[in-house]
Amino acid sequence: MNGTQPIRPSLWHCLIGATNSLTHVVVPGQIDLPLQRGEKYTVFFERESVVNGKTYSTTGTLKGEL
C-alpha cells in the first residue's frame, strides 16, 4: 500500500445525486435541452460509456467554455 486512502463521497453528495436528473446525450447526436439564460450547467465528458446496451468510446478531447 502506498499510504494513500481512497476518496469516498459523503452521504450528502449521494443524496444530491439522487435528487438531480442527468440527461445522457450521445454525440454526434441531437437533443433539445431546456436551458435557462443565466443558469450554470455542467457537462460530463465520458471517454467510454454504455447507452441502451451499446458501448461508445472516444480518444477525443473537450475544450472550451461557453
Phi, psi and omega in degrees: 000142184267009177088355178270152179250144179295147178270126179240132178292149177287164177301327179303315179296323179295320179292321177297317180298328181285338183263339180266144178257146177243142175254123181266122181237127174272127183243134004289144181181190183212137177202147175269125179245128181280074182275147181248136179300137178088347178274155176257141181229152178246134177251126176260122180260116181253127178285328177225138181203159175239124180233122181052040176082358180254134181270132176242143181212144178215155172251004181290171179235165179236122180232161169104174181212139179265000000 
